[in-house]
Amino acid sequence: MPTHHRIDYLEFTVTDMAAAQAFYRAAFGWSFTDYGPSYAGFAEAEGEPEAGGLSLADAVIQGGPLVVLYSSALEQSRDAVREAGGEIVADLFDFPGGRRFEFEDPSGNRLGVWSES
């Protein structure tokens, strides 16, 4: 049962559904369920519940909240993002409590990935 007022689902706007799925599959191992040509749900691993979706649009509006993922192997995650076609826009940096990097996916969505120090 969902917890009251917790964030339950994240939806990313993408400009190329196939490219977005290929990127997130290669970079983070996400799995996808297609619900037609303009929407796909994603799970963080095969067999897990859906955590969000990809919605096809003509353009991505940048800005808004920064989605930050956790990694137990930060450098490896950064390398996987690069190899999958993401653009590192802020390389590894320290912040109180940890380290992180930020990237843009092939559609221009900006996300972060963090780990403990």
BALOBA-1460 file (C-alpha; in Angstrom, 3 decimals):
// residues 117
<rec num="1" residu="m" x="0.000" y="0.000" z="0.000"/>
<rec num="2" residu="p" x="1.403" y="3.444" z="-0.910"/>
<rec num="3" residu="t" x="2.606" y="5.645" z="1.925"/>
<rec num="4" residu="h" x="0.598" y="8.859" z="2.364"/>
<rec num="5" residu="h" x="2.196" y="11.842" z="0.568"/>
<rec num="6" residu="r" x="5.347" y="10.034" z="-0.552"/>
<rec num="7" residu="i" x="6.578" y="10.500" z="-4.114"/>
<rec num="8" residu="d" x="5.119" y="7.501" z="-5.885"/>
<rec num="9" residu="y" x="5.953" y="7.846" z="-9.592"/>
<rec num="10" residu="l" x="8.275" y="9.937" z="-11.777"/>
<rec num="11" residu="e" x="7.500" y="10.726" z="-15.375"/>
<rec num="12" residu="f" x="10.135" y="11.939" z="-17.845"/>
<rec num="13" residu="t" x="9.285" y="13.657" z="-21.111"/>
<rec num="14" residu="v" x="11.417" y="12.280" z="-23.954"/>
<rec num="15" residu="t" x="11.750" y="13.180" z="-27.618"/>
<rec num="16" residu="d" x="12.765" y="9.723" z="-28.871"/>
<rec num="17" residu="m" x="11.190" y="6.752" z="-27.072"/>
<rec num="18" residu="a" x="13.558" y="4.108" z="-28.440"/>
<rec num="19" residu="a" x="16.665" y="6.178" z="-27.674"/>
<rec num="20" residu="a" x="15.444" y="6.979" z="-24.151"/>
<rec num="21" residu="q" x="14.731" y="3.341" z="-23.371"/>
<rec num="22" residu="a" x="18.087" y="2.267" z="-24.776"/>
<rec num="23" residu="f" x="19.877" y="4.910" z="-22.690"/>
<rec num="24" residu="y" x="18.225" y="4.086" z="-19.347"/>
<rec num="25" residu="r" x="18.503" y="0.337" z="-19.975"/>
<rec num="26" residu="a" x="22.245" y="0.627" z="-20.728"/>
<rec num="27" residu="a" x="23.084" y="3.188" z="-18.025"/>
<rec num="28" residu="f" x="20.986" y="1.868" z="-15.130"/>
<rec num="29" residu="g" x="19.509" y="-1.496" z="-16.092"/>
<rec num="30" residu="w" x="15.907" y="-0.268" z="-16.091"/>
<rec num="31" residu="s" x="13.234" y="-2.436" z="-17.715"/>
<rec num="32" residu="f" x="10.261" y="-1.104" z="-19.685"/>
<rec num="33" residu="t" x="6.626" y="-1.898" z="-20.377"/>
<rec num="34" residu="d" x="5.287" y="-0.247" z="-23.533"/>
<rec num="35" residu="y" x="1.747" y="1.115" z="-23.320"/>
<rec num="36" residu="g" x="1.628" y="2.265" z="-26.932"/>
<rec num="37" residu="p" x="3.980" y="4.318" z="-29.088"/>
<rec num="38" residu="s" x="3.983" y="7.399" z="-26.833"/>
<rec num="39" residu="y" x="4.257" y="5.953" z="-23.298"/>
<rec num="40" residu="a" x="6.336" y="3.364" z="-21.479"/>
<rec num="41" residu="g" x="6.488" y="2.549" z="-17.795"/>
<rec num="42" residu="f" x="9.868" y="1.781" z="-16.223"/>
<rec num="43" residu="a" x="10.994" y="-0.396" z="-13.346"/>
<rec num="44" residu="e" x="14.392" y="-0.135" z="-11.717"/>
<rec num="45" residu="a" x="14.920" y="-3.863" z="-12.272"/>
<rec num="46" residu="e" x="13.092" y="-6.711" z="-14.004"/>
<rec num="47" residu="g" x="10.184" y="-7.864" z="-11.831"/>
<rec num="48" residu="e" x="10.142" y="-4.722" z="-9.671"/>
<rec num="49" residu="p" x="7.063" y="-2.452" z="-9.540"/>
<rec num="50" residu="e" x="6.983" y="0.503" z="-11.901"/>
<rec num="51" residu="a" x="8.748" y="3.572" z="-10.541"/>
<rec num="52" residu="g" x="7.784" y="5.923" z="-13.360"/>
<rec num="53" residu="g" x="7.288" y="6.399" z="-17.042"/>
<rec num="54" residu="l" x="8.563" y="7.935" z="-20.248"/>
<rec num="55" residu="s" x="6.147" y="10.168" z="-22.140"/>
<rec num="56" residu="l" x="6.848" y="11.078" z="-25.768"/>
<rec num="57" residu="a" x="6.672" y="14.772" z="-26.719"/>
<rec num="58" residu="d" x="8.064" y="17.113" z="-29.363"/>
<rec num="59" residu="a" x="10.309" y="18.921" z="-26.855"/>
<rec num="60" residu="v" x="11.584" y="18.708" z="-23.299"/>
<rec num="61" residu="i" x="11.164" y="21.725" z="-21.036"/>
<rec num="62" residu="q" x="14.269" y="21.950" z="-18.882"/>
<rec num="63" residu="g" x="14.268" y="23.047" z="-15.266"/>
<rec num="64" residu="g" x="12.084" y="22.046" z="-12.364"/>
<rec num="65" residu="p" x="13.031" y="19.510" z="-9.700"/>
<rec num="66" residu="l" x="16.321" y="17.663" z="-10.011"/>
<rec num="67" residu="v" x="15.828" y="13.905" z="-9.805"/>
<rec num="68" residu="v" x="18.787" y="12.349" z="-7.976"/>
<rec num="69" residu="l" x="19.494" y="8.618" z="-8.118"/>
<rec num="70" residu="y" x="21.614" y="6.699" z="-5.602"/>
<rec num="71" residu="s" x="24.670" y="4.666" z="-6.610"/>
<rec num="72" residu="s" x="26.852" y="2.344" z="-4.575"/>
<rec num="73" residu="a" x="29.557" y="2.680" z="-7.297"/>
<rec num="74" residu="l" x="29.546" y="6.333" z="-8.349"/>
<rec num="75" residu="e" x="32.437" y="6.299" z="-10.831"/>
<rec num="76" residu="q" x="31.040" y="3.174" z="-12.486"/>
<rec num="77" residu="s" x="27.621" y="4.837" z="-12.784"/>
<rec num="78" residu="r" x="29.189" y="7.954" z="-14.316"/>
<rec num="79" residu="d" x="31.058" y="5.828" z="-16.845"/>
<rec num="80" residu="a" x="27.885" y="3.881" z="-17.710"/>
<rec num="81" residu="v" x="25.997" y="7.156" z="-18.292"/>
<rec num="82" residu="r" x="28.742" y="8.350" z="-20.660"/>
<rec num="83" residu="e" x="28.920" y="5.031" z="-22.506"/>
<rec num="84" residu="a" x="25.123" y="4.982" z="-22.901"/>
<rec num="85" residu="g" x="25.166" y="8.417" z="-24.557"/>
<rec num="86" residu="g" x="24.458" y="10.734" z="-21.632"/>
<rec num="87" residu="e" x="26.299" y="14.045" z="-21.308"/>
<rec num="88" residu="i" x="28.029" y="14.727" z="-17.984"/>
<rec num="89" residu="v" x="27.204" y="18.364" z="-17.172"/>
<rec num="90" residu="a" x="28.729" y="18.438" z="-13.671"/>
<rec num="91" residu="d" x="31.454" y="15.869" z="-13.040"/>
<rec num="92" residu="l" x="32.058" y="14.320" z="-9.627"/>
<rec num="93" residu="f" x="31.951" y="16.850" z="-6.798"/>
<rec num="94" residu="d" x="31.727" y="16.708" z="-3.012"/>
<rec num="95" residu="f" x="28.798" y="18.030" z="-1.013"/>
<rec num="96" residu="p" x="28.003" y="17.661" z="2.705"/>
<rec num="97" residu="g" x="27.340" y="13.950" z="3.175"/>
<rec num="98" residu="g" x="28.574" y="12.631" z="-0.140"/>
<rec num="99" residu="r" x="29.621" y="13.040" z="-3.743"/>
<rec num="100" residu="r" x="27.620" y="13.311" z="-6.945"/>
<rec num="101" residu="f" x="27.586" y="14.076" z="-10.637"/>
<rec num="102" residu="e" x="24.872" y="15.443" z="-12.904"/>
<rec num="103" residu="f" x="24.047" y="14.499" z="-16.475"/>
<rec num="104" residu="e" x="21.612" y="15.091" z="-19.303"/>
<rec num="105" residu="d" x="19.928" y="12.161" z="-20.986"/>
<rec num="106" residu="p" x="19.574" y="12.065" z="-24.803"/>
<rec num="107" residu="s" x="16.320" y="14.093" z="-24.592"/>
<rec num="108" residu="g" x="17.870" y="16.813" z="-22.415"/>
<rec num="109" residu="n" x="16.477" y="15.797" z="-18.994"/>
<rec num="110" residu="r" x="18.957" y="16.658" z="-16.241"/>
<rec num="111" residu="l" x="19.439" y="14.159" z="-13.397"/>
<rec num="112" residu="g" x="21.984" y="13.596" z="-10.642"/>
<rec num="113" residu="v" x="23.567" y="10.492" z="-9.163"/>
<rec num="114" residu="w" x="25.006" y="10.493" z="-5.631"/>
<rec num="115" residu="s" x="26.866" y="8.284" z="-3.185"/>
<rec num="116" residu="e" x="28.196" y="8.592" z="0.333"/>
<rec num="117" residu="s" x="31.691" y="10.050" z="0.718"/>
